[in-house]
């Protein structure tokens, strides 16, 4: 799952070398954190969060195939943007 999110995030930004994706698996939920260069955060979030929601929808579909619950967080300078899918 981490590789999928990393691939998508790197394709969206101007500085793909500064994208980091961390996956933390718990008992009932997996947390995926995306961190970018500050100037690229808006490209991953998109207008009104549309790109972020699209990423979460793709992850939700992949997680459903594996019967898992995943949270995607986009970390920015002003804090995380969590969503449970």
PDB file of N, CA, C and O in Angstrom, chain B, residues numbered from 101:
ATOM      1  N   UNK B 101       0.827  -1.186   0.000  1.00  0.00           N
ATOM      2  CA  UNK B 101       0.000   0.000   0.000  1.00  0.00           C
ATOM      3  C   UNK B 101       0.874   1.253   0.000  1.00  0.00           C
ATOM      4  O   UNK B 101       0.563   2.224  -0.691  1.00  0.00           O
ATOM      5  N   UNK B 102       1.948   1.240   0.758  1.00  0.00           N
ATOM      6  CA  UNK B 102       2.839   2.381   0.845  1.00  0.00           C
ATOM      7  C   UNK B 102       3.425   2.721  -0.519  1.00  0.00           C
ATOM      8  O   UNK B 102       3.532   3.894  -0.878  1.00  0.00           O
ATOM      9  N   UNK B 103       3.800   1.706  -1.272  1.00  0.00           N
ATOM     10  CA  UNK B 103       4.402   1.920  -2.580  1.00  0.00           C
ATOM     11  C   UNK B 103       3.423   2.605  -3.533  1.00  0.00           C
ATOM     12  O   UNK B 103       3.820   3.461  -4.323  1.00  0.00           O
ATOM     13  N   UNK B 104       2.163   2.234  -3.460  1.00  0.00           N
ATOM     14  CA  UNK B 104       1.123   2.841  -4.296  1.00  0.00           C
ATOM     15  C   UNK B 104       0.993   4.331  -3.988  1.00  0.00           C
ATOM     16  O   UNK B 104       0.984   5.159  -4.899  1.00  0.00           O
ATOM     17  N   UNK B 105       0.893   4.667  -2.715  1.00  0.00           N
ATOM     18  CA  UNK B 105       0.751   6.062  -2.307  1.00  0.00           C
ATOM     19  C   UNK B 105       2.004   6.854  -2.684  1.00  0.00           C
ATOM     20  O   UNK B 105       1.902   7.989  -3.150  1.00  0.00           O
ATOM     21  N   UNK B 106       3.160   6.275  -2.490  1.00  0.00           N
ATOM     22  CA  UNK B 106       4.407   6.956  -2.821  1.00  0.00           C
ATOM     23  C   UNK B 106       4.492   7.231  -4.323  1.00  0.00           C
ATOM     24  O   UNK B 106       4.905   8.317  -4.729  1.00  0.00           O
ATOM     25  N   UNK B 107       4.110   6.274  -5.136  1.00  0.00           N
ATOM     26  CA  UNK B 107       4.125   6.439  -6.592  1.00  0.00           C
ATOM     27  C   UNK B 107       3.212   7.589  -7.016  1.00  0.00           C
ATOM     28  O   UNK B 107       3.603   8.424  -7.832  1.00  0.00           O
ATOM     29  N   UNK B 108       2.011   7.635  -6.471  1.00  0.00           N
ATOM     30  CA  UNK B 108       1.049   8.687  -6.813  1.00  0.00           C
ATOM     31  C   UNK B 108       1.568  10.052  -6.370  1.00  0.00           C
ATOM     32  O   UNK B 108       1.541  11.009  -7.144  1.00  0.00           O
ATOM     33  N   UNK B 109       2.038  10.144  -5.133  1.00  0.00           N
ATOM     34  CA  UNK B 109       2.507  11.423  -4.598  1.00  0.00           C
ATOM     35  C   UNK B 109       3.702  11.953  -5.388  1.00  0.00           C
ATOM     36  O   UNK B 109       3.764  13.145  -5.688  1.00  0.00           O
ATOM     37  N   UNK B 110       4.638  11.088  -5.724  1.00  0.00           N
ATOM     38  CA  UNK B 110       5.817  11.527  -6.471  1.00  0.00           C
ATOM     39  C   UNK B 110       5.453  11.998  -7.872  1.00  0.00           C
ATOM     40  O   UNK B 110       6.121  12.874  -8.422  1.00  0.00           O
ATOM     41  N   UNK B 111       4.408  11.431  -8.452  1.00  0.00           N
ATOM     42  CA  UNK B 111       3.976  11.839  -9.789  1.00  0.00           C
ATOM     43  C   UNK B 111       3.329  13.230  -9.773  1.00  0.00           C
ATOM     44  O   UNK B 111       3.290  13.904 -10.803  1.00  0.00           O
ATOM     45  N   UNK B 112       2.830  13.656  -8.631  1.00  0.00           N
ATOM     46  CA  UNK B 112       2.108  14.923  -8.531  1.00  0.00           C
ATOM     47  C   UNK B 112       2.990  16.135  -8.254  1.00  0.00           C
ATOM     48  O   UNK B 112       2.629  17.255  -8.617  1.00  0.00           O
ATOM     49  N   UNK B 113       4.125  15.932  -7.625  1.00  0.00           N
ATOM     50  CA  UNK B 113       4.913  17.052  -7.100  1.00  0.00           C
ATOM     51  C   UNK B 113       6.066  17.452  -8.020  1.00  0.00           C
ATOM     52  O   UNK B 113       6.439  16.713  -8.932  1.00  0.00           O
ATOM     53  N   UNK B 114       6.624  18.641  -7.759  1.00  0.00           N
ATOM     54  CA  UNK B 114       7.784  19.120  -8.507  1.00  0.00           C
ATOM     55  C   UNK B 114       9.090  18.556  -7.959  1.00  0.00           C
ATOM     56  O   UNK B 114      10.075  18.439  -8.688  1.00  0.00           O
ATOM     57  N   UNK B 115       9.095  18.205  -6.664  1.00  0.00           N
ATOM     58  CA  UNK B 115      10.306  17.690  -6.019  1.00  0.00           C
ATOM     59  C   UNK B 115      10.052  16.281  -5.477  1.00  0.00           C
ATOM     60  O   UNK B 115       9.883  16.098  -4.272  1.00  0.00           O
ATOM     61  N   UNK B 116      10.026  15.286  -6.373  1.00  0.00           N
ATOM     62  CA  UNK B 116       9.720  13.913  -5.922  1.00  0.00           C
ATOM     63  C   UNK B 116      10.759  13.335  -4.963  1.00  0.00           C
ATOM     64  O   UNK B 116      10.458  12.416  -4.202  1.00  0.00           O
ATOM     65  N   UNK B 117      11.984  13.871  -4.998  1.00  0.00           N
ATOM     66  CA  UNK B 117      13.015  13.378  -4.092  1.00  0.00           C
ATOM     67  C   UNK B 117      12.731  13.743  -2.639  1.00  0.00           C
ATOM     68  O   UNK B 117      13.315  13.152  -1.731  1.00  0.00           O
ATOM     69  N   UNK B 118      11.839  14.712  -2.407  1.00  0.00           N
ATOM     70  CA  UNK B 118      11.517  15.120  -1.039  1.00  0.00           C
ATOM     71  C   UNK B 118      10.207  14.520  -0.532  1.00  0.00           C
ATOM     72  O   UNK B 118       9.727  14.897   0.537  1.00  0.00           O
ATOM     73  N   UNK B 119       9.634  13.603  -1.280  1.00  0.00           N
ATOM     74  CA  UNK B 119       8.415  12.925  -0.831  1.00  0.00           C
ATOM     75  C   UNK B 119       8.815  11.755   0.046  1.00  0.00           C
ATOM     76  O   UNK B 119       9.666  10.947  -0.326  1.00  0.00           O
ATOM     77  N   UNK B 120       8.195  11.672   1.213  1.00  0.00           N
ATOM     78  CA  UNK B 120       8.409  10.500   2.056  1.00  0.00           C
ATOM     79  C   UNK B 120       7.041   9.968   2.482  1.00  0.00           C
ATOM     80  O   UNK B 120       6.130  10.723   2.823  1.00  0.00           O
ATOM     81  N   UNK B 121       6.936   8.655   2.448  1.00  0.00           N
ATOM     82  CA  UNK B 121       5.690   8.002   2.822  1.00  0.00           C
ATOM     83  C   UNK B 121       6.022   6.974   3.891  1.00  0.00           C
ATOM     84  O   UNK B 121       6.878   6.109   3.702  1.00  0.00           O
ATOM     85  N   UNK B 122       5.331   7.084   5.013  1.00  0.00           N
ATOM     86  CA  UNK B 122       5.570   6.183   6.146  1.00  0.00           C
ATOM     87  C   UNK B 122       4.298   5.390   6.400  1.00  0.00           C
ATOM     88  O   UNK B 122       3.206   5.956   6.454  1.00  0.00           O
ATOM     89  N   UNK B 123       4.440   4.087   6.554  1.00  0.00           N
ATOM     90  CA  UNK B 123       3.295   3.224   6.831  1.00  0.00           C
ATOM     91  C   UNK B 123       3.473   2.597   8.210  1.00  0.00           C
ATOM     92  O   UNK B 123       4.499   1.985   8.506  1.00  0.00           O
ATOM     93  N   UNK B 124       2.450   2.764   9.044  1.00  0.00           N
ATOM     94  CA  UNK B 124       2.468   2.187  10.383  1.00  0.00           C
ATOM     95  C   UNK B 124       1.255   1.276  10.517  1.00  0.00           C
ATOM     96  O   UNK B 124       0.115   1.730  10.424  1.00  0.00           O
ATOM     97  N   UNK B 125       1.503   0.001  10.733  1.00  0.00           N
ATOM     98  CA  UNK B 125       0.413  -0.972  10.833  1.00  0.00           C
ATOM     99  C   UNK B 125       0.084  -1.246  12.290  1.00  0.00           C
ATOM    100  O   UNK B 125       0.965  -1.563  13.089  1.00  0.00           O
ATOM    101  N   UNK B 126      -1.185  -1.123  12.625  1.00  0.00           N
ATOM    102  CA  UNK B 126      -1.673  -1.462  13.952  1.00  0.00           C
ATOM    103  C   UNK B 126      -2.515  -2.717  13.871  1.00  0.00           C
ATOM    104  O   UNK B 126      -2.560  -3.375  12.832  1.00  0.00           O
ATOM    105  N   UNK B 127      -3.180  -3.049  14.959  1.00  0.00           N
ATOM    106  CA  UNK B 127      -4.014  -4.246  14.978  1.00  0.00           C
ATOM    107  C   UNK B 127      -5.204  -4.136  14.031  1.00  0.00           C
ATOM    108  O   UNK B 127      -5.485  -5.064  13.273  1.00  0.00           O
ATOM    109  N   UNK B 128      -5.901  -3.003  14.075  1.00  0.00           N
ATOM    110  CA  UNK B 128      -7.115  -2.881  13.283  1.00  0.00           C
ATOM    111  C   UNK B 128      -7.027  -1.843  12.168  1.00  0.00           C
ATOM    112  O   UNK B 128      -7.917  -1.769  11.322  1.00  0.00           O
ATOM    113  N   UNK B 129      -5.966  -1.043  12.160  1.00  0.00           N
ATOM    114  CA  UNK B 129      -5.880   0.028  11.172  1.00  0.00           C
ATOM    115  C   UNK B 129      -4.426   0.265  10.777  1.00  0.00           C
ATOM    116  O   UNK B 129      -3.512   0.070  11.578  1.00  0.00           O
ATOM    117  N   UNK B 130      -4.227   0.686   9.542  1.00  0.00           N
ATOM    118  CA  UNK B 130      -2.909   1.052   9.036  1.00  0.00           C
ATOM    119  C   UNK B 130      -2.920   2.548   8.759  1.00  0.00           C
ATOM    120  O   UNK B 130      -3.865   3.069   8.167  1.00  0.00           O
ATOM    121  N   UNK B 131      -1.870   3.237   9.186  1.00  0.00           N
ATOM    122  CA  UNK B 131      -1.761   4.677   8.967  1.00  0.00           C
ATOM    123  C   UNK B 131      -0.671   4.920   7.932  1.00  0.00           C
ATOM    124  O   UNK B 131       0.453   4.437   8.069  1.00  0.00           O
ATOM    125  N   UNK B 132      -1.020   5.673   6.899  1.00  0.00           N
ATOM    126  CA  UNK B 132      -0.051   6.055   5.876  1.00  0.00           C
ATOM    127  C   UNK B 132       0.101   7.567   5.943  1.00  0.00           C
ATOM    128  O   UNK B 132      -0.874   8.307   5.814  1.00  0.00           O
ATOM    129  N   UNK B 133       1.341   8.020   6.148  1.00  0.00           N
ATOM    130  CA  UNK B 133       1.633   9.450   6.246  1.00  0.00           C
ATOM    131  C   UNK B 133       2.426   9.888   5.024  1.00  0.00           C
ATOM    132  O   UNK B 133       3.434   9.274   4.672  1.00  0.00           O
ATOM    133  N   UNK B 134       1.963  10.954   4.382  1.00  0.00           N
ATOM    134  CA  UNK B 134       2.654  11.524   3.227  1.00  0.00           C
ATOM    135  C   UNK B 134       3.247  12.859   3.657  1.00  0.00           C
ATOM    136  O   UNK B 134       2.548  13.714   4.200  1.00  0.00           O
ATOM    137  N   UNK B 135       4.528  13.029   3.414  1.00  0.00           N
ATOM    138  CA  UNK B 135       5.188  14.307   3.713  1.00  0.00           C
ATOM    139  C   UNK B 135       5.903  14.758   2.436  1.00  0.00           C
ATOM    140  O   UNK B 135       6.599  13.978   1.787  1.00  0.00           O
ATOM    141  N   UNK B 136       5.713  16.045   2.090  1.00  0.00           N
ATOM    142  CA  UNK B 136       6.330  16.606   0.890  1.00  0.00           C
ATOM    143  C   UNK B 136       7.101  17.863   1.254  1.00  0.00           C
ATOM    144  O   UNK B 136       7.087  18.311   2.400  1.00  0.00           O
ATOM    145  N   UNK B 137       7.773  18.420   0.257  1.00  0.00           N
ATOM    146  CA  UNK B 137       8.367  19.743   0.429  1.00  0.00           C
ATOM    147  C   UNK B 137       7.216  20.717   0.656  1.00  0.00           C
ATOM    148  O   UNK B 137       6.143  20.528   0.082  1.00  0.00           O
ATOM    149  N   UNK B 138       7.402  21.754   1.475  1.00  0.00           N
ATOM    150  CA  UNK B 138       6.299  22.671   1.798  1.00  0.00           C
ATOM    151  C   UNK B 138       5.592  23.252   0.572  1.00  0.00           C
ATOM    152  O   UNK B 138       4.371  23.413   0.579  1.00  0.00           O
ATOM    153  N   UNK B 139       6.352  23.566  -0.478  1.00  0.00           N
ATOM    154  CA  UNK B 139       5.733  24.154  -1.672  1.00  0.00           C
ATOM    155  C   UNK B 139       4.948  23.141  -2.498  1.00  0.00           C
ATOM    156  O   UNK B 139       4.178  23.533  -3.375  1.00  0.00           O
ATOM    157  N   UNK B 140       5.126  21.848  -2.238  1.00  0.00           N
ATOM    158  CA  UNK B 140       4.414  20.804  -2.979  1.00  0.00           C
ATOM    159  C   UNK B 140       3.172  20.281  -2.256  1.00  0.00           C
ATOM    160  O   UNK B 140       2.407  19.506  -2.830  1.00  0.00           O
ATOM    161  N   UNK B 141       2.964  20.690  -1.017  1.00  0.00           N
ATOM    162  CA  UNK B 141       1.831  20.160  -0.240  1.00  0.00           C
ATOM    163  C   UNK B 141       0.503  20.437  -0.938  1.00  0.00           C
ATOM    164  O   UNK B 141      -0.383  19.582  -0.943  1.00  0.00           O
ATOM    165  N   UNK B 142       0.358  21.604  -1.516  1.00  0.00           N
ATOM    166  CA  UNK B 142      -0.882  21.949  -2.195  1.00  0.00           C
ATOM    167  C   UNK B 142      -1.154  21.086  -3.404  1.00  0.00           C
ATOM    168  O   UNK B 142      -2.312  20.864  -3.757  1.00  0.00           O
ATOM    169  N   UNK B 143      -0.115  20.598  -4.040  1.00  0.00           N
ATOM    170  CA  UNK B 143      -0.291  19.736  -5.209  1.00  0.00           C
ATOM    171  C   UNK B 143      -0.810  18.367  -4.815  1.00  0.00           C
ATOM    172  O   UNK B 143      -1.520  17.727  -5.591  1.00  0.00           O
ATOM    173  N   UNK B 144      -0.469  17.912  -3.631  1.00  0.00           N
ATOM    174  CA  UNK B 144      -0.961  16.617  -3.148  1.00  0.00           C
ATOM    175  C   UNK B 144      -2.368  16.761  -2.568  1.00  0.00           C
ATOM    176  O   UNK B 144      -3.169  15.828  -2.635  1.00  0.00           O
ATOM    177  N   UNK B 145      -2.665  17.923  -2.002  1.00  0.00           N
ATOM    178  CA  UNK B 145      -3.985  18.159  -1.411  1.00  0.00           C
ATOM    179  C   UNK B 145      -4.994  18.553  -2.489  1.00  0.00           C
ATOM    180  O   UNK B 145      -6.111  18.038  -2.509  1.00  0.00           O
ATOM    181  N   UNK B 146      -4.609  19.457  -3.379  1.00  0.00           N
ATOM    182  CA  UNK B 146      -5.492  19.886  -4.458  1.00  0.00           C
ATOM    183  C   UNK B 146      -6.515  20.907  -4.003  1.00  0.00           C
ATOM    184  O   UNK B 146      -6.661  21.171  -2.809  1.00  0.00           O
ATOM    185  N   UNK B 147      -7.230  21.486  -4.981  1.00  0.00           N
ATOM    186  CA  UNK B 147      -8.272  22.461  -4.662  1.00  0.00           C
ATOM    187  C   UNK B 147      -9.387  21.777  -3.892  1.00  0.00           C
ATOM    188  O   UNK B 147      -9.922  20.748  -4.305  1.00  0.00           O
ATOM    189  N   UNK B 148      -9.720  22.382  -2.758  1.00  0.00           N
ATOM    190  CA  UNK B 148     -10.765  21.862  -1.871  1.00  0.00           C
ATOM    191  C   UNK B 148     -10.517  20.401  -1.473  1.00  0.00           C
ATOM    192  O   UNK B 148     -11.457  19.680  -1.140  1.00  0.00           O
ATOM    193  N   UNK B 149      -9.252  19.968  -1.508  1.00  0.00           N
ATOM    194  CA  UNK B 149      -8.906  18.619  -1.076  1.00  0.00           C
ATOM    195  C   UNK B 149      -9.264  17.525  -2.063  1.00  0.00           C
ATOM    196  O   UNK B 149      -9.311  16.352  -1.693  1.00  0.00           O
ATOM    197  N   UNK B 150      -9.515  17.884  -3.302  1.00  0.00           N
ATOM    198  CA  UNK B 150      -9.974  16.893  -4.285  1.00  0.00           C
ATOM    199  C   UNK B 150      -8.924  15.828  -4.591  1.00  0.00           C
ATOM    200  O   UNK B 150      -9.255  14.647  -4.691  1.00  0.00           O
ATOM    201  N   UNK B 151      -7.675  16.229  -4.738  1.00  0.00           N
ATOM    202  CA  UNK B 151      -6.632  15.247  -5.031  1.00  0.00           C
ATOM    203  C   UNK B 151      -6.405  14.341  -3.824  1.00  0.00           C
ATOM    204  O   UNK B 151      -6.248  13.130  -3.976  1.00  0.00           O
ATOM    205  N   UNK B 152      -6.388  14.923  -2.630  1.00  0.00           N
ATOM    206  CA  UNK B 152      -6.235  14.128  -1.405  1.00  0.00           C
ATOM    207  C   UNK B 152      -7.375  13.121  -1.287  1.00  0.00           C
ATOM    208  O   UNK B 152      -7.146  11.964  -0.935  1.00  0.00           O
ATOM    209  N   UNK B 153      -8.594  13.551  -1.579  1.00  0.00           N
ATOM    210  CA  UNK B 153      -9.729  12.636  -1.512  1.00  0.00           C
ATOM    211  C   UNK B 153      -9.621  11.541  -2.565  1.00  0.00           C
ATOM    212  O   UNK B 153     -10.022  10.403  -2.320  1.00  0.00           O
ATOM    213  N   UNK B 154      -9.088  11.873  -3.723  1.00  0.00           N
ATOM    214  CA  UNK B 154      -8.891  10.865  -4.766  1.00  0.00           C
ATOM    215  C   UNK B 154      -7.862   9.825  -4.334  1.00  0.00           C
ATOM    216  O   UNK B 154      -8.046   8.628  -4.557  1.00  0.00           O
ATOM    217  N   UNK B 155      -6.779  10.289  -3.715  1.00  0.00           N
ATOM    218  CA  UNK B 155      -5.767   9.357  -3.202  1.00  0.00           C
ATOM    219  C   UNK B 155      -6.404   8.439  -2.170  1.00  0.00           C
ATOM    220  O   UNK B 155      -6.168   7.231  -2.178  1.00  0.00           O
ATOM    221  N   UNK B 156      -7.212   9.012  -1.282  1.00  0.00           N
ATOM    222  CA  UNK B 156      -7.868   8.219  -0.245  1.00  0.00           C
ATOM    223  C   UNK B 156      -8.842   7.208  -0.851  1.00  0.00           C
ATOM    224  O   UNK B 156      -8.973   6.095  -0.343  1.00  0.00           O
ATOM    225  N   UNK B 157      -9.520   7.586  -1.925  1.00  0.00           N
ATOM    226  CA  UNK B 157     -10.445   6.660  -2.591  1.00  0.00           C
ATOM    227  C   UNK B 157      -9.696   5.483  -3.196  1.00  0.00           C
ATOM    228  O   UNK B 157     -10.142   4.341  -3.092  1.00  0.00           O
ATOM    229  N   UNK B 158      -8.560   5.756  -3.827  1.00  0.00           N
ATOM    230  CA  UNK B 158      -7.746   4.677  -4.412  1.00  0.00           C
ATOM    231  C   UNK B 158      -7.241   3.750  -3.323  1.00  0.00           C
ATOM    232  O   UNK B 158      -7.276   2.529  -3.473  1.00  0.00           O
ATOM    233  N   UNK B 159      -6.768   4.335  -2.217  1.00  0.00           N
ATOM    234  CA  UNK B 159      -6.268   3.523  -1.103  1.00  0.00           C
ATOM    235  C   UNK B 159      -7.407   2.706  -0.492  1.00  0.00           C
ATOM    236  O   UNK B 159      -7.217   1.547  -0.124  1.00  0.00           O
ATOM    237  N   UNK B 160      -8.585   3.311  -0.387  1.00  0.00           N
ATOM    238  CA  UNK B 160      -9.743   2.601   0.152  1.00  0.00           C
ATOM    239  C   UNK B 160     -10.066   1.372  -0.696  1.00  0.00           C
ATOM    240  O   UNK B 160     -10.354   0.302  -0.159  1.00  0.00           O
ATOM    241  N   UNK B 161     -10.018   1.525  -2.014  1.00  0.00           N
ATOM    242  CA  UNK B 161     -10.295   0.397  -2.902  1.00  0.00           C
ATOM    243  C   UNK B 161      -9.248  -0.705  -2.743  1.00  0.00           C
ATOM    244  O   UNK B 161      -9.588  -1.887  -2.699  1.00  0.00           O
ATOM    245  N   UNK B 162      -7.981  -0.317  -2.657  1.00  0.00           N
ATOM    246  CA  UNK B 162      -6.915  -1.304  -2.473  1.00  0.00           C
ATOM    247  C   UNK B 162      -7.026  -1.984  -1.114  1.00  0.00           C
ATOM    248  O   UNK B 162      -6.802  -3.189  -0.998  1.00  0.00           O
ATOM    249  N   UNK B 163      -7.373  -1.209  -0.082  1.00  0.00           N
ATOM    250  CA  UNK B 163      -7.506  -1.774   1.266  1.00  0.00           C
ATOM    251  C   UNK B 163      -8.700  -2.715   1.350  1.00  0.00           C
ATOM    252  O   UNK B 163      -8.638  -3.731   2.043  1.00  0.00           O
ATOM    253  N   UNK B 164      -9.783  -2.390   0.655  1.00  0.00           N
ATOM    254  CA  UNK B 164     -10.980  -3.237   0.688  1.00  0.00           C
ATOM    255  C   UNK B 164     -10.689  -4.624   0.123  1.00  0.00           C
ATOM    256  O   UNK B 164     -11.234  -5.619   0.600  1.00  0.00           O
ATOM    257  N   UNK B 165      -9.842  -4.689  -0.881  1.00  0.00           N
ATOM    258  CA  UNK B 165      -9.467  -5.988  -1.453  1.00  0.00           C
ATOM    259  C   UNK B 165      -8.734  -6.857  -0.431  1.00  0.00           C
ATOM    260  O   UNK B 165      -8.776  -8.085  -0.503  1.00  0.00           O
ATOM    261  N   UNK B 166      -8.065  -6.205   0.518  1.00  0.00           N
ATOM    262  CA  UNK B 166      -7.302  -6.931   1.533  1.00  0.00           C
ATOM    263  C   UNK B 166      -8.026  -6.965   2.875  1.00  0.00           C
ATOM    264  O   UNK B 166      -7.457  -7.398   3.877  1.00  0.00           O
ATOM    265  N   UNK B 167      -9.278  -6.511   2.900  1.00  0.00           N
ATOM    266  CA  UNK B 167     -10.080  -6.454   4.128  1.00  0.00           C
ATOM    267  C   UNK B 167      -9.358  -5.703   5.239  1.00  0.00           C
ATOM    268  O   UNK B 167      -9.301  -6.167   6.378  1.00  0.00           O
ATOM    269  N   UNK B 168      -8.808  -4.538   4.901  1.00  0.00           N
ATOM    270  CA  UNK B 168      -8.082  -3.722   5.868  1.00  0.00           C
ATOM    271  C   UNK B 168      -8.719  -2.347   5.961  1.00  0.00           C
ATOM    272  O   UNK B 168      -9.489  -1.948   5.087  1.00  0.00           O
ATOM    273  N   UNK B 169      -8.394  -1.629   7.020  1.00  0.00           N
ATOM    274  CA  UNK B 169      -8.813  -0.244   7.216  1.00  0.00           C
ATOM    275  C   UNK B 169      -7.549   0.611   7.207  1.00  0.00           C
ATOM    276  O   UNK B 169      -6.577   0.317   7.902  1.00  0.00           O
ATOM    277  N   UNK B 170      -7.583   1.671   6.408  1.00  0.00           N
ATOM    278  CA  UNK B 170      -6.393   2.494   6.224  1.00  0.00           C
ATOM    279  C   UNK B 170      -6.745   3.955   6.438  1.00  0.00           C
ATOM    280  O   UNK B 170      -7.795   4.423   5.999  1.00  0.00           O
ATOM    281  N   UNK B 171      -5.859   4.671   7.115  1.00  0.00           N
ATOM    282  CA  UNK B 171      -5.966   6.116   7.278  1.00  0.00           C
ATOM    283  C   UNK B 171      -4.824   6.754   6.507  1.00  0.00           C
ATOM    284  O   UNK B 171      -3.669   6.352   6.650  1.00  0.00           O
ATOM    285  N   UNK B 172      -5.150   7.758   5.682  1.00  0.00           N
ATOM    286  CA  UNK B 172      -4.128   8.491   4.944  1.00  0.00           C
ATOM    287  C   UNK B 172      -4.033   9.884   5.538  1.00  0.00           C
ATOM    288  O   UNK B 172      -5.036  10.590   5.643  1.00  0.00           O
ATOM    289  N   UNK B 173      -2.829  10.280   5.927  1.00  0.00           N
ATOM    290  CA  UNK B 173      -2.591  11.609   6.477  1.00  0.00           C
ATOM    291  C   UNK B 173      -1.588  12.324   5.601  1.00  0.00           C
ATOM    292  O   UNK B 173      -0.535  11.779   5.272  1.00  0.00           O
ATOM    293  N   UNK B 174      -1.918  13.551   5.222  1.00  0.00           N
ATOM    294  CA  UNK B 174      -0.994  14.384   4.469  1.00  0.00           C
ATOM    295  C   UNK B 174      -0.441  15.403   5.454  1.00  0.00           C
ATOM    296  O   UNK B 174      -1.165  16.280   5.926  1.00  0.00           O
ATOM    297  N   UNK B 175       0.826  15.285   5.758  1.00  0.00           N
ATOM    298  CA  UNK B 175       1.452  16.135   6.762  1.00  0.00           C
ATOM    299  C   UNK B 175       1.972  17.411   6.116  1.00  0.00           C
ATOM    300  O   UNK B 175       2.738  17.373   5.153  1.00  0.00           O
ATOM    301  N   UNK B 176       1.537  18.543   6.668  1.00  0.00           N
ATOM    302  CA  UNK B 176       1.980  19.838   6.173  1.00  0.00           C
ATOM    303  C   UNK B 176       2.538  20.628   7.348  1.00  0.00           C
ATOM    304  O   UNK B 176       2.544  20.150   8.482  1.00  0.00           O
ATOM    305  N   UNK B 177       3.005  21.833   7.070  1.00  0.00           N
ATOM    306  CA  UNK B 177       3.564  22.675   8.135  1.00  0.00           C
ATOM    307  C   UNK B 177       2.514  23.056   9.168  1.00  0.00           C
ATOM    308  O   UNK B 177       2.841  23.305  10.328  1.00  0.00           O
ATOM    309  N   UNK B 178       1.232  23.103   8.743  1.00  0.00           N
ATOM    310  CA  UNK B 178       0.181  23.480   9.691  1.00  0.00           C
ATOM    311  C   UNK B 178      -0.557  22.280  10.280  1.00  0.00           C
ATOM    312  O   UNK B 178      -1.646  22.444  10.830  1.00  0.00           O
ATOM    313  N   UNK B 179       0.007  21.080  10.177  1.00  0.00           N
ATOM    314  CA  UNK B 179      -0.553  19.907  10.822  1.00  0.00           C
ATOM    315  C   UNK B 179      -1.089  18.884   9.837  1.00  0.00           C
ATOM    316  O   UNK B 179      -1.164  19.159   8.639  1.00  0.00           O
ATOM    317  N   UNK B 180      -1.470  17.686  10.331  1.00  0.00           N
ATOM    318  CA  UNK B 180      -1.935  16.609   9.457  1.00  0.00           C
ATOM    319  C   UNK B 180      -3.367  16.830   8.965  1.00  0.00           C
ATOM    320  O   UNK B 180      -4.144  17.565   9.574  1.00  0.00           O
ATOM    321  N   UNK B 181      -3.688  16.188   7.869  1.00  0.00           N
ATOM    322  CA  UNK B 181      -5.030  16.196   7.304  1.00  0.00           C
ATOM    323  C   UNK B 181      -5.510  14.745   7.265  1.00  0.00           C
ATOM    324  O   UNK B 181      -5.416  14.100   6.220  1.00  0.00           O
ATOM    325  N   UNK B 182      -6.026  14.216   8.383  1.00  0.00           N
ATOM    326  CA  UNK B 182      -6.376  12.797   8.450  1.00  0.00           C
ATOM    327  C   UNK B 182      -7.716  12.483   7.800  1.00  0.00           C
ATOM    328  O   UNK B 182      -8.600  13.333   7.690  1.00  0.00           O
ATOM    329  N   UNK B 183      -7.830  11.244   7.378  1.00  0.00           N
ATOM    330  CA  UNK B 183      -9.106  10.734   6.871  1.00  0.00           C
ATOM    331  C   UNK B 183      -9.068   9.229   7.003  1.00  0.00           C
ATOM    332  O   UNK B 183      -8.081   8.601   6.621  1.00  0.00           O
ATOM    333  N   UNK B 184     -10.109   8.645   7.530  1.00  0.00           N
ATOM    334  CA  UNK B 184     -10.201   7.198   7.637  1.00  0.00           C
ATOM    335  C   UNK B 184     -10.985   6.691   6.439  1.00  0.00           C
ATOM    336  O   UNK B 184     -12.078   7.170   6.136  1.00  0.00           O
ATOM    337  N   UNK B 185     -10.400   5.710   5.767  1.00  0.00           N
ATOM    338  CA  UNK B 185     -11.091   5.109   4.629  1.00  0.00           C
ATOM    339  C   UNK B 185     -11.271   3.637   4.866  1.00  0.00           C
ATOM    340  O   UNK B 185     -11.835   2.940   4.022  1.00  0.00           O
TER     341      UNK B 185
END
